[in-house]
Amino acid sequence: MSKKTSYLLGLLLTIILGTILCYFFCCKPCLEASNKEAEIENSVTEPEVKAATKNAFSVIDSKSSLKFDANENFNFKGSAFSILEPVSEGLKAQLERISIYLKDNPTKSIDITGHYTSDENNTSAFPNLGLARANAVKNYFVAHGVSSKVISTYGKLDASLVPDTSNTYFGPLSYTIKTRDANDTSQVDELKELHDAIVANPLVLYFDTASASINLNTEQREKVSKMVRYIDKADNASIKTIGHTDNTGNRDNNVRLGLDRAEFAKSYLVRNGISSSNINSSSKGPDDPIADNSTDEGQAKNRRVVVTLN
């Protein structure tokens, strides 16, 4: 083999060896990385599905260790405060036991706390959806023999709640039985203060000429909550809705219009879980203005419903 041939053969082997080394150390890792990226891009990440929260009905009197348990609880649709029917027979049986227990033990009372999540919308007349749910359950207790005087309601934001795939919340509630001192008369003073505060600063709803809805702000919802609490605890207490109008048009027509507005406000409260028997509607028409009827601004202030205590 000539010297020139040996040189060319060595050069060829060097090129081949270099190509092989380049593939393994440069091209192959790049291709593998590219393929992996493509696999990641093409793969579909399955979302994590959390199991629905299912809280059983459980009420414990810590003083006596007496328990009231049922496998089922009160359930609600997301952003809703109406109890889903039917309620289980086992739950009804426990409510009957609780009713008898509270009647036989006058120093006992029960707290109902409704839970809600930040993902839900509160369309109720109450400050939060949890309180609206607790009020609905309170009404159910009352319908099954428990006095509203021994029930207190609360609302609680609960991030741990998870609905099922149909957006149903199972048992978003908690319950506590409390025992008060037989000589404790503080509730009488509290009710007196609550009554005076409501009467001094009633709920006032203003109506445009064609108004067909009521949307309460935070402060107004707090007033509704206080009125409900008062009528639950005080003897012979009730709410009154009084309709008012401006002085435009015939007086008799305005009196009827004021009553329509008062009835409209009453129906709104009834839809939010306040018994119609606890609400009285009346009208003063144009007879009790709070502003000057000669201006548009004054007339707007006079078209109102005052919601307060009897």
Backbone bond lengths (Angstrom), bond angles and torsions (degrees), N, CA, C in turn:
res aa  C-N    CA-C-N  psi(-1)  N-CA   C-N-CA  omega(-1)  CA-C   N-CA-C  phi
1 M - - - 1.467 - - 1.514 108.13 -
2 S 1.324 115.40 130.42 1.458 120.03 -176.90 1.517 110.24 -73.01
3 K 1.293 113.65 162.81 1.473 120.18 -179.70 1.524 111.08 -63.21
4 K 1.339 116.57 -37.15 1.456 121.09 -178.62 1.529 111.00 -67.81
5 T 1.348 115.18 -39.76 1.465 119.91 179.82 1.511 110.94 -65.55
6 S 1.355 114.39 -41.86 1.477 118.77 178.47 1.520 110.94 -61.56
7 Y 1.319 115.80 -38.28 1.467 119.83 -179.99 1.523 110.76 -65.42
8 L 1.354 116.74 -43.33 1.463 120.30 -179.06 1.526 111.10 -67.33
9 L 1.323 116.59 -38.78 1.459 120.61 178.72 1.526 111.28 -64.32
10 G 1.320 116.37 -41.59 1.477 120.54 178.33 1.524 110.94 -64.10
11 L 1.343 115.39 -39.37 1.463 119.48 179.18 1.523 111.19 -64.29
12 L 1.358 116.07 -40.13 1.449 121.06 179.80 1.525 111.64 -64.55
13 L 1.363 114.50 -43.72 1.475 118.97 178.46 1.531 111.16 -63.02
14 T 1.313 115.93 -37.07 1.475 119.89 178.94 1.527 111.03 -64.14
15 I 1.358 115.79 -42.69 1.467 120.27 179.41 1.530 110.82 -63.71
16 I 1.374 115.90 -43.60 1.462 120.24 -179.74 1.519 110.56 -63.25
17 L 1.345 115.07 -46.69 1.469 119.16 -179.23 1.535 110.91 -62.88
18 G 1.311 117.11 -39.46 1.465 121.35 179.14 1.521 111.53 -64.95
19 T 1.341 115.19 -38.85 1.466 119.31 179.66 1.518 110.57 -65.15
20 I 1.354 115.71 -42.99 1.466 120.21 179.38 1.520 111.14 -62.44
21 L 1.334 115.78 -46.78 1.466 120.10 -179.75 1.531 111.70 -63.63
22 C 1.315 115.68 -38.47 1.473 120.01 178.99 1.529 111.53 -63.46
23 Y 1.339 115.94 -39.18 1.459 119.90 -179.89 1.522 111.13 -64.35
24 F 1.355 115.12 -47.73 1.464 119.24 -175.36 1.526 112.98 -70.16
25 F 1.332 116.05 -35.64 1.465 118.49 -174.96 1.530 114.38 -96.96
26 C 1.319 117.22 -15.21 1.475 119.79 -178.55 1.524 112.77 -122.69
27 C 1.312 116.49 -59.58 1.469 119.91 -171.97 1.521 112.76 -70.76
28 K 1.350 116.97 -44.32 1.450 120.20 -175.32 1.536 112.13 -63.04
29 P 1.351 119.45 -47.80 1.480 118.50 177.13 1.522 112.74 -59.41
30 C 1.335 116.14 -37.63 1.466 119.24 179.40 1.521 111.39 -65.18
31 L 1.346 115.98 -42.74 1.455 120.04 179.37 1.524 111.32 -64.58
32 E 1.359 115.93 -41.88 1.456 119.42 179.52 1.529 111.24 -63.79
33 A 1.345 115.91 -41.28 1.466 119.96 178.80 1.519 111.08 -64.29
34 S 1.340 115.26 -40.11 1.458 119.51 -179.87 1.520 111.34 -65.51
35 N 1.352 115.70 -41.04 1.460 119.77 179.37 1.525 111.21 -65.53
36 K 1.349 115.19 -37.77 1.467 119.21 -179.78 1.521 110.27 -65.89
37 E 1.344 116.35 -41.53 1.459 119.97 177.73 1.526 111.05 -61.76
38 A 1.325 115.26 -39.63 1.461 119.29 -179.99 1.527 110.75 -65.89
39 E 1.361 115.39 -38.60 1.464 118.94 178.48 1.526 110.86 -63.53
40 I 1.360 116.15 -40.90 1.458 120.60 179.87 1.518 110.81 -64.41
41 E 1.343 115.21 -42.73 1.463 119.75 -179.47 1.521 111.80 -65.12
42 N 1.334 115.84 -36.14 1.463 119.41 -175.97 1.526 113.01 -85.15
43 S 1.339 116.59 -15.91 1.454 118.82 -178.37 1.522 109.89 -76.00
44 V 1.336 118.75 146.83 1.454 124.81 178.86 1.520 108.73 -105.13
45 T 1.334 115.90 118.28 1.458 120.18 -179.80 1.519 109.34 -81.89
46 E 1.312 115.63 119.09 1.454 120.16 179.64 1.533 109.66 -74.01
47 P 1.345 118.57 127.53 1.466 120.34 178.80 1.524 111.22 -65.59
48 E 1.329 115.56 144.86 1.451 120.40 178.22 1.526 109.86 -71.28
49 V 1.302 116.23 126.13 1.456 121.30 -179.76 1.531 108.30 -103.54
50 K 1.326 115.56 113.99 1.457 120.26 -179.79 1.525 109.70 -84.67
51 A 1.312 115.08 143.45 1.460 119.99 177.97 1.520 109.92 -69.66
52 A 1.322 116.62 141.93 1.461 121.41 179.87 1.526 110.27 -65.23
53 T 1.329 115.19 140.27 1.466 120.90 175.59 1.523 109.21 -73.20
54 K 1.317 116.41 131.09 1.466 120.41 178.81 1.530 108.69 -132.47
55 N 1.330 114.83 98.09 1.458 121.02 -178.74 1.523 110.19 -93.28
56 A 1.309 116.70 123.22 1.458 121.31 177.01 1.525 109.61 -75.07
57 F 1.314 116.32 162.24 1.459 122.00 177.21 1.523 108.40 -77.57
58 S 1.339 116.55 122.11 1.452 120.05 -178.77 1.525 109.84 -147.49
59 V 1.318 116.30 120.98 1.468 122.49 178.32 1.521 107.63 -128.03
60 I 1.327 116.71 125.61 1.459 121.06 -177.76 1.523 109.66 -125.00
61 D 1.321 115.99 132.06 1.455 121.36 171.30 1.522 106.73 -93.29
62 S 1.317 116.70 106.07 1.464 121.07 -174.94 1.530 112.53 -64.62
63 K 1.333 116.59 -24.00 1.463 119.92 -179.60 1.528 112.14 -74.49
64 S 1.322 116.33 -34.19 1.462 119.46 -176.76 1.527 112.82 -113.70
65 S 1.339 116.17 -7.73 1.469 122.49 -177.02 1.528 112.32 65.12
66 L 1.329 116.49 14.93 1.455 120.35 177.14 1.531 109.30 -74.65
67 K 1.332 116.32 137.25 1.462 120.87 -176.99 1.525 111.00 -122.28
68 F 1.315 113.56 145.09 1.465 121.47 173.68 1.531 106.21 -123.97
69 D 1.320 116.77 111.19 1.467 120.92 -173.99 1.520 111.50 -127.45
70 A 1.327 114.44 145.48 1.467 121.41 172.36 1.525 107.78 -148.49
71 N 1.305 115.99 147.56 1.466 119.56 -179.19 1.520 111.93 -66.67
72 E 1.341 116.36 -33.13 1.461 120.96 -178.88 1.520 110.41 -97.96
73 N 1.329 115.65 162.50 1.461 121.66 178.82 1.531 107.75 -138.22
74 F 1.310 116.72 -176.52 1.464 120.61 174.11 1.526 108.56 -79.78
75 N 1.313 116.29 133.22 1.464 121.58 -176.34 1.524 110.85 -117.95
76 F 1.342 115.24 154.27 1.467 121.14 -177.04 1.522 109.96 -141.39
77 K 1.310 115.81 147.91 1.456 120.67 168.46 1.524 109.48 -73.65
78 G 1.320 115.95 155.89 1.451 119.96 178.39 1.518 111.74 -58.71
79 S 1.340 116.60 136.60 1.469 124.17 179.45 1.521 112.73 65.28
80 A 1.340 117.54 16.11 1.469 120.98 -178.94 1.526 110.11 -119.26
81 F 1.345 115.15 157.77 1.461 119.66 179.62 1.525 112.11 -127.86
82 S 1.312 117.17 14.07 1.462 121.59 174.50 1.530 108.60 -95.07
83 I 1.326 117.08 131.65 1.459 121.92 -179.31 1.524 110.08 -64.85
84 L 1.323 116.29 133.96 1.456 120.44 176.64 1.530 109.42 -77.07
85 E 1.294 115.29 129.18 1.464 121.15 176.58 1.529 109.32 -97.48
86 P 1.335 118.64 155.43 1.470 125.35 1.49 1.521 111.63 -85.21
87 V 1.329 116.17 156.42 1.455 122.87 172.03 1.524 107.49 -87.77
88 S 1.321 116.73 136.44 1.465 120.27 -173.57 1.525 112.03 -65.14
89 E 1.324 115.57 151.71 1.462 121.23 178.55 1.520 110.87 -64.52
90 G 1.328 116.62 -34.35 1.459 119.92 178.03 1.512 112.04 -62.96
91 L 1.331 116.58 -38.87 1.464 120.96 178.14 1.523 110.68 -68.39
92 K 1.321 117.30 -40.69 1.460 121.00 178.09 1.526 110.74 -60.96
93 A 1.327 116.34 -38.68 1.465 120.20 179.69 1.527 111.08 -64.14
94 Q 1.334 117.26 -38.73 1.462 120.53 178.87 1.529 111.31 -69.43
95 L 1.329 117.14 -34.82 1.468 120.50 176.99 1.526 110.53 -64.64
96 E 1.321 116.55 -36.59 1.462 119.55 177.41 1.527 110.29 -65.26
97 R 1.311 116.90 -40.10 1.471 121.14 177.43 1.526 110.59 -63.17
98 I 1.344 115.99 -44.17 1.465 120.24 -179.89 1.522 110.92 -63.05
99 S 1.328 116.43 -41.74 1.461 120.92 -179.99 1.523 110.99 -58.75
100 I 1.328 116.50 -46.65 1.467 121.33 179.38 1.528 110.44 -64.50
101 Y 1.318 116.12 -41.87 1.465 120.97 -178.00 1.528 111.49 -62.98
102 L 1.329 116.73 -43.87 1.458 120.21 -178.86 1.534 111.67 -69.52
103 K 1.336 117.16 -34.25 1.463 120.35 176.70 1.526 110.96 -67.40
104 D 1.323 115.97 -38.38 1.462 120.63 -178.11 1.529 112.63 -77.96
105 N 1.334 116.79 -13.41 1.465 120.86 -177.52 1.532 108.91 -129.98
106 P 1.337 117.47 86.41 1.469 121.80 -173.55 1.524 115.20 -61.88
107 T 1.315 117.67 -18.58 1.474 119.52 179.88 1.534 111.96 -88.38
108 K 1.317 116.16 -1.46 1.468 120.09 -179.45 1.532 110.68 -93.28
109 S 1.327 115.14 147.21 1.469 121.63 173.60 1.518 107.71 -144.84
110 I 1.327 116.41 168.69 1.460 120.22 -178.37 1.518 110.59 -129.78
111 D 1.310 116.19 135.05 1.464 123.30 174.16 1.526 108.51 -99.85
112 I 1.319 116.05 131.83 1.467 121.58 175.50 1.522 107.70 -115.65
113 T 1.305 116.70 121.56 1.465 121.52 179.29 1.520 109.48 -113.93
114 G 1.314 116.03 118.67 1.457 120.77 176.49 1.516 110.38 -89.80
115 H 1.321 116.83 136.96 1.460 121.73 -177.95 1.540 109.82 -105.90
116 Y 1.313 115.50 152.59 1.465 121.06 178.73 1.520 108.69 -152.51
117 T 1.326 116.89 166.25 1.460 121.74 -179.74 1.535 110.21 -114.85
118 S 1.304 115.29 162.80 1.469 120.42 179.45 1.523 111.80 -71.60
119 D 1.337 117.61 -13.73 1.467 121.06 178.54 1.524 112.54 -81.06
120 E 1.319 117.45 -12.23 1.460 121.14 -176.74 1.528 111.45 -92.44
121 N 1.324 115.33 153.10 1.467 121.53 178.56 1.519 110.10 -101.64
122 N 1.316 116.46 133.71 1.455 121.19 178.64 1.524 110.00 -95.09
123 T 1.319 116.62 107.14 1.466 121.36 177.76 1.528 110.77 -107.27
124 S 1.317 117.31 11.71 1.456 121.37 -177.77 1.525 111.07 -85.39
125 A 1.344 115.24 176.42 1.459 121.00 176.23 1.521 111.72 -88.34
126 F 1.326 116.94 4.18 1.460 121.78 -178.08 1.528 110.86 -99.78
127 P 1.334 117.35 160.46 1.468 120.39 -176.93 1.521 114.68 -59.29
128 N 1.338 117.63 -29.72 1.455 119.91 176.36 1.524 109.53 -149.67
129 L 1.314 115.87 164.03 1.462 121.63 -175.15 1.527 111.60 -67.24
130 G 1.331 116.56 -32.10 1.464 119.63 178.87 1.512 111.78 -62.86
131 L 1.334 116.96 -42.76 1.458 120.97 178.73 1.525 110.90 -65.50
132 A 1.331 117.02 -37.56 1.466 120.73 176.79 1.523 110.93 -63.28
133 R 1.343 117.05 -40.01 1.467 120.32 177.87 1.530 110.84 -67.36
134 A 1.321 116.33 -41.44 1.464 119.71 177.98 1.521 110.86 -62.04
135 N 1.328 116.83 -37.87 1.465 120.45 178.31 1.528 110.99 -65.69
136 A 1.324 116.83 -38.15 1.473 120.31 178.04 1.523 110.41 -64.22
137 V 1.317 117.07 -41.84 1.466 120.43 178.99 1.523 110.16 -69.15
138 K 1.336 116.87 -37.98 1.474 120.25 175.33 1.524 109.99 -56.99
139 N 1.320 117.06 -45.30 1.469 120.53 179.07 1.531 111.21 -60.66
140 Y 1.322 115.88 -36.29 1.472 119.72 178.33 1.525 109.85 -67.68
141 F 1.331 116.92 -41.42 1.468 120.89 176.42 1.526 110.05 -59.09
142 V 1.330 116.20 -46.17 1.466 121.31 -178.18 1.524 110.48 -61.67
143 A 1.330 116.36 -40.86 1.465 120.91 178.94 1.522 111.84 -64.97
144 H 1.347 116.33 -19.16 1.464 120.57 179.99 1.525 111.74 -109.99
145 G 1.343 115.43 27.44 1.457 119.60 167.56 1.511 118.05 99.01
146 V 1.332 118.54 -0.11 1.460 120.38 179.46 1.532 108.60 -92.40
147 S 1.325 117.11 131.58 1.463 120.94 179.50 1.527 111.08 -71.30
148 S 1.326 116.05 137.09 1.472 119.62 178.45 1.526 111.46 -64.39
149 K 1.341 117.30 -19.82 1.460 120.41 -179.24 1.532 112.58 -66.02
150 V 1.324 116.63 -23.77 1.464 119.41 -178.19 1.524 111.64 -103.96
151 I 1.331 116.89 15.39 1.461 121.01 179.90 1.528 109.40 -120.24
152 S 1.323 116.06 130.24 1.464 121.76 172.44 1.520 108.14 -119.91
153 T 1.323 116.80 141.95 1.463 120.99 -175.67 1.521 111.72 -118.47
154 Y 1.326 114.78 146.60 1.462 121.19 -178.15 1.533 109.27 -144.48
155 G 1.323 115.92 166.05 1.469 121.49 176.01 1.511 110.05 -127.04
156 K 1.329 116.60 146.90 1.467 120.64 -177.86 1.523 110.49 -143.02
157 L 1.320 116.38 129.13 1.466 121.67 173.37 1.525 108.23 -73.75
158 D 1.319 116.79 128.82 1.472 121.46 -173.46 1.523 109.47 -135.61
159 A 1.323 115.98 101.95 1.467 120.73 -177.65 1.520 112.61 -73.21
160 S 1.322 118.14 -12.94 1.466 120.65 -176.86 1.525 112.96 -81.75
161 L 1.332 117.42 -12.20 1.466 120.10 -177.90 1.531 111.17 -69.58
162 V 1.312 115.96 134.14 1.473 121.78 176.82 1.528 108.17 -129.94
163 P 1.334 118.90 123.19 1.464 120.70 177.63 1.522 110.82 -79.38
164 D 1.329 116.78 167.57 1.457 118.97 174.62 1.522 109.41 -84.75
165 T 1.302 116.90 -174.04 1.465 120.78 -174.51 1.527 112.65 -66.74
166 S 1.344 117.81 -17.88 1.460 120.82 177.16 1.526 111.65 -95.06
167 N 1.338 116.21 10.78 1.465 123.26 178.84 1.531 111.79 65.24
168 T 1.323 115.51 39.97 1.462 121.49 175.69 1.519 109.85 -105.14
169 Y 1.332 115.34 133.42 1.467 121.07 175.45 1.531 108.37 -101.15
170 F 1.333 115.38 124.12 1.457 121.01 -176.68 1.528 110.36 -98.38
171 G 1.328 115.33 110.36 1.460 120.70 176.47 1.508 115.61 65.40
172 P 1.348 119.12 49.16 1.470 120.14 177.97 1.534 111.29 -79.33
173 L 1.344 115.22 59.84 1.464 120.67 -174.65 1.520 109.88 -149.11
174 S 1.323 115.51 157.34 1.459 121.56 170.33 1.518 108.53 -139.82
175 Y 1.328 115.93 155.61 1.462 121.16 -172.27 1.530 110.19 -136.09
176 T 1.315 115.80 144.81 1.463 121.11 176.95 1.519 109.65 -142.03
177 I 1.319 116.60 130.25 1.467 120.81 173.24 1.526 108.27 -93.64
178 K 1.334 115.61 129.29 1.453 121.39 -178.84 1.528 110.55 -115.30
179 T 1.330 115.04 156.73 1.463 121.48 177.83 1.521 108.58 -123.49
180 R 1.330 116.59 125.95 1.464 119.70 178.93 1.522 109.88 -106.77
181 D 1.310 115.20 159.23 1.458 121.10 175.92 1.528 109.29 -67.92
182 A 1.303 116.64 134.46 1.464 120.85 -178.13 1.523 112.29 -61.05
183 N 1.331 117.08 -23.52 1.469 121.37 -179.11 1.530 112.84 -94.81
184 D 1.307 116.43 2.81 1.470 120.38 -177.89 1.531 110.32 -77.83
185 T 1.311 116.38 115.85 1.475 121.55 179.52 1.527 111.81 -113.21
186 S 1.323 116.86 17.85 1.465 120.28 -175.61 1.524 112.64 -63.64
187 Q 1.347 117.42 -27.62 1.463 119.53 -178.04 1.523 111.87 -64.75
188 V 1.326 117.41 -31.13 1.458 120.84 178.64 1.524 110.28 -62.41
189 D 1.333 116.07 -45.88 1.466 120.63 178.87 1.531 111.16 -66.33
190 E 1.325 116.20 -38.41 1.468 120.20 179.75 1.526 111.12 -64.39
191 L 1.319 116.56 -40.94 1.456 120.22 179.42 1.524 111.26 -66.75
192 K 1.310 116.54 -37.83 1.467 120.26 177.77 1.528 110.22 -62.01
193 E 1.330 116.74 -45.30 1.468 120.79 178.65 1.522 110.97 -64.06
194 L 1.327 116.24 -40.26 1.457 120.87 -179.63 1.523 110.42 -64.82
195 H 1.318 117.54 -44.48 1.462 122.48 178.59 1.524 110.77 -58.82
196 D 1.314 116.58 -48.94 1.464 120.82 -177.45 1.525 111.45 -63.35
197 A 1.326 116.81 -38.06 1.467 120.81 -179.95 1.523 111.25 -67.16
198 I 1.338 117.13 -39.86 1.468 121.03 -179.85 1.522 110.98 -67.67
199 V 1.319 116.92 -45.12 1.466 120.88 -178.68 1.526 110.83 -65.77
200 A 1.337 116.88 -37.30 1.464 120.54 -179.30 1.526 112.09 -71.46
201 N 1.338 116.55 -27.38 1.467 120.28 -176.81 1.528 109.17 -138.19
202 P 1.340 117.52 73.42 1.468 120.93 -175.16 1.534 112.20 -72.10
203 L 1.307 114.24 169.62 1.466 120.99 173.90 1.525 108.26 -80.88
204 V 1.336 116.88 125.04 1.464 121.59 179.10 1.532 108.53 -118.96
205 L 1.322 115.79 124.95 1.462 122.52 178.80 1.519 108.78 -111.02
206 Y 1.313 116.21 127.05 1.468 120.46 179.99 1.515 110.01 -99.48
207 F 1.328 115.59 145.06 1.464 121.28 -174.88 1.518 110.62 -123.70
208 D 1.347 114.36 126.95 1.461 118.32 167.60 1.527 108.05 -73.46
209 T 1.321 115.78 168.68 1.469 119.70 -176.63 1.518 112.32 -55.95
210 A 1.335 117.34 -39.67 1.469 121.04 -178.07 1.525 111.49 -112.14
211 S 1.311 117.78 30.86 1.462 121.31 -176.82 1.523 111.05 -64.41
212 A 1.353 116.02 132.83 1.461 120.28 -178.91 1.520 112.11 -134.25
213 S 1.334 117.28 16.51 1.457 119.67 -179.31 1.523 109.73 -152.68
214 I 1.316 114.72 161.11 1.467 121.45 177.17 1.518 107.88 -126.92
215 N 1.312 117.20 123.17 1.454 122.72 176.89 1.526 108.09 -125.80
216 L 1.317 115.90 107.97 1.453 120.48 -175.17 1.524 111.32 -85.80
217 N 1.335 115.90 144.85 1.462 119.99 172.21 1.521 109.08 -88.30
218 T 1.320 116.47 -179.70 1.468 121.34 -175.47 1.520 111.90 -60.14
219 E 1.318 117.19 -45.55 1.459 121.00 -178.93 1.527 111.27 -63.20
220 Q 1.318 117.41 -40.62 1.463 120.85 -179.78 1.527 111.31 -67.06
221 R 1.330 117.13 -37.33 1.461 120.12 176.95 1.529 111.22 -63.87
222 E 1.315 116.42 -37.47 1.466 120.11 177.16 1.531 110.46 -62.13
223 K 1.325 116.73 -38.17 1.466 120.20 179.12 1.523 111.08 -65.72
224 V 1.334 117.30 -40.84 1.464 120.41 176.83 1.523 110.29 -60.77
225 S 1.330 115.65 -44.52 1.463 120.60 -179.72 1.524 111.63 -59.66
226 K 1.322 116.71 -41.36 1.469 120.53 179.68 1.522 111.50 -66.62
227 M 1.336 116.63 -40.46 1.468 119.37 178.94 1.520 111.35 -64.56
228 V 1.330 117.19 -40.91 1.461 120.86 178.68 1.527 109.95 -63.86
229 R 1.312 115.83 -42.55 1.463 119.12 178.94 1.529 110.84 -61.40
230 Y 1.331 116.45 -40.24 1.467 119.40 -177.99 1.524 111.44 -66.81
231 I 1.329 116.95 -48.58 1.473 118.46 -176.18 1.528 111.33 -69.11
232 D 1.337 117.29 -22.50 1.462 120.16 175.53 1.528 111.46 -68.83
233 K 1.333 116.28 -34.34 1.462 120.49 -171.22 1.530 114.13 -99.87
234 A 1.325 117.79 -30.00 1.461 120.85 -172.69 1.523 111.23 -91.58
235 D 1.324 115.89 146.21 1.467 120.89 178.52 1.528 110.93 -70.85
236 N 1.330 115.47 136.25 1.475 122.37 173.80 1.531 113.28 55.61
237 A 1.306 117.05 27.75 1.471 120.45 -179.88 1.524 110.21 -87.82
238 S 1.319 116.55 149.02 1.462 121.28 177.60 1.525 109.83 -154.46
239 I 1.310 114.65 166.89 1.467 122.63 179.17 1.522 108.46 -103.23
240 K 1.305 117.18 145.80 1.460 120.14 173.74 1.524 109.53 -125.16
241 T 1.316 115.12 138.87 1.462 121.85 174.81 1.526 107.31 -112.20
242 I 1.321 116.18 122.75 1.472 121.63 -175.71 1.522 108.92 -116.53
243 G 1.333 116.11 118.98 1.449 120.78 -179.16 1.514 112.61 -88.11
244 H 1.345 116.37 140.48 1.466 123.21 178.34 1.528 109.37 -132.54
245 T 1.318 116.31 153.36 1.462 121.69 177.86 1.529 109.63 -133.45
246 D 1.325 115.45 172.76 1.462 118.79 168.63 1.541 107.65 -82.15
247 N 1.313 117.54 -172.84 1.470 119.75 -175.43 1.521 113.68 -99.81
248 T 1.347 115.76 14.71 1.462 118.90 179.41 1.528 110.69 -73.92
249 G 1.342 117.03 127.95 1.455 120.82 176.23 1.509 113.63 89.69
250 N 1.331 113.94 -167.35 1.455 122.83 -175.27 1.535 110.78 -73.84
251 R 1.348 116.33 138.79 1.467 120.15 -177.04 1.527 111.85 -62.52
252 D 1.326 117.49 -45.70 1.467 120.28 -178.77 1.524 111.25 -59.73
253 N 1.318 116.14 -39.70 1.460 119.98 177.71 1.527 110.64 -65.46
254 N 1.334 115.64 -38.42 1.458 119.28 179.40 1.525 111.87 -67.53
255 V 1.321 117.27 -35.96 1.467 120.15 176.67 1.528 109.67 -62.73
256 R 1.334 116.37 -42.81 1.470 119.70 177.84 1.524 110.53 -65.29
257 L 1.342 116.55 -39.74 1.460 120.34 179.01 1.527 110.66 -63.74
258 G 1.337 115.73 -41.86 1.462 119.17 178.02 1.520 111.91 -61.77
259 L 1.345 116.30 -39.28 1.464 120.01 178.58 1.529 110.54 -67.40
260 D 1.327 116.83 -38.61 1.471 120.23 176.62 1.527 110.28 -59.11
261 R 1.316 116.22 -42.69 1.461 119.85 179.72 1.526 111.18 -66.41
262 A 1.336 116.38 -39.86 1.465 120.46 178.49 1.527 110.40 -64.29
263 E 1.330 117.04 -41.06 1.466 121.37 178.51 1.526 110.77 -67.87
264 F 1.322 116.38 -35.04 1.464 120.78 178.10 1.528 109.91 -63.94
265 A 1.337 116.28 -43.25 1.462 120.47 178.02 1.527 110.31 -65.59
266 K 1.335 116.50 -38.77 1.460 120.38 178.13 1.526 110.88 -62.27
267 S 1.320 117.28 -45.72 1.465 120.54 -178.83 1.526 110.91 -63.16
268 Y 1.317 116.64 -33.54 1.469 120.62 177.00 1.527 109.82 -64.10
269 L 1.316 117.25 -44.93 1.460 120.92 179.47 1.521 111.15 -66.06
270 V 1.335 117.48 -38.09 1.462 121.47 178.10 1.524 110.03 -63.16
271 R 1.337 117.23 -42.19 1.469 120.21 177.96 1.514 111.45 -62.77
272 N 1.313 117.19 -20.93 1.461 121.71 -179.95 1.528 112.60 -98.40
273 G 1.322 116.17 18.51 1.447 119.56 169.97 1.506 116.30 91.37
274 I 1.336 117.68 18.13 1.463 120.93 175.17 1.521 107.51 -103.55
275 S 1.313 116.79 126.53 1.463 121.29 -174.82 1.528 111.22 -61.22
276 S 1.320 116.20 135.07 1.465 120.83 179.51 1.523 111.74 -62.19
277 S 1.337 116.49 -26.21 1.465 120.00 179.47 1.527 111.78 -70.59
278 N 1.325 116.13 -14.26 1.460 120.88 179.65 1.525 112.41 -98.83
279 I 1.330 117.34 8.86 1.468 120.65 -177.60 1.531 109.57 -129.68
280 N 1.312 116.99 129.15 1.464 122.74 176.52 1.531 109.33 -115.77
281 S 1.320 116.28 134.37 1.470 121.04 -178.65 1.523 110.53 -111.20
282 S 1.322 115.72 143.18 1.464 121.04 177.08 1.528 108.76 -152.89
283 S 1.341 115.80 173.96 1.465 120.23 -178.53 1.523 110.64 -139.56
284 K 1.318 115.12 139.69 1.462 121.14 171.36 1.519 111.05 -111.62
285 G 1.342 116.34 4.64 1.464 120.10 178.20 1.519 111.64 50.06
286 P 1.343 117.52 -130.22 1.468 120.73 -177.96 1.535 113.11 -92.44
287 D 1.344 117.21 8.49 1.465 120.23 -167.85 1.523 115.08 -80.53
288 D 1.319 118.67 -10.25 1.467 119.92 -176.10 1.534 110.23 -133.34
289 P 1.337 117.03 63.42 1.469 119.44 -178.46 1.531 111.23 -70.31
290 I 1.339 115.63 149.82 1.461 120.66 175.66 1.526 110.85 -113.39
291 A 1.336 116.01 -0.62 1.465 120.49 -179.31 1.530 109.11 -147.28
292 D 1.311 115.90 170.44 1.465 122.93 -175.93 1.527 110.57 -74.37
293 N 1.327 117.03 117.42 1.464 121.64 -178.84 1.526 113.46 -73.32
294 S 1.321 117.16 -5.35 1.464 119.46 -179.86 1.528 112.40 -81.96
295 T 1.327 117.42 -5.95 1.461 121.21 178.34 1.524 109.90 -120.34
296 D 1.339 116.22 153.97 1.463 120.29 177.44 1.532 110.64 -62.51
297 E 1.325 115.95 -38.95 1.466 119.92 -179.09 1.530 110.43 -64.42
298 G 1.331 115.78 -41.77 1.460 119.35 179.36 1.513 112.30 -65.96
299 Q 1.328 117.03 -41.43 1.457 120.41 178.64 1.533 110.82 -62.58
300 A 1.331 116.37 -38.60 1.469 120.04 179.41 1.524 111.23 -62.26
301 K 1.334 117.24 -38.28 1.467 120.69 178.74 1.530 111.72 -70.70
302 N 1.314 116.59 -28.81 1.464 119.91 -179.53 1.535 112.78 -78.56
303 R 1.338 117.28 -21.64 1.472 120.45 177.26 1.529 108.10 -82.82
304 R 1.323 116.20 92.12 1.456 119.45 -169.63 1.531 110.95 -152.49
305 V 1.325 114.74 165.16 1.454 122.44 168.72 1.524 107.39 -125.99
306 V 1.316 116.07 127.93 1.458 121.19 176.82 1.523 108.00 -98.75
307 V 1.321 115.94 124.83 1.466 122.00 179.81 1.526 107.64 -112.05
308 T 1.319 116.21 116.81 1.452 120.34 -175.73 1.519 109.08 -149.56
309 L 1.330 116.87 -165.23 1.461 121.73 -178.98 1.512 111.06 -99.84
310 N 1.308 116.96 147.45 1.465 121.29 174.02 1.527 110.35 -70.78
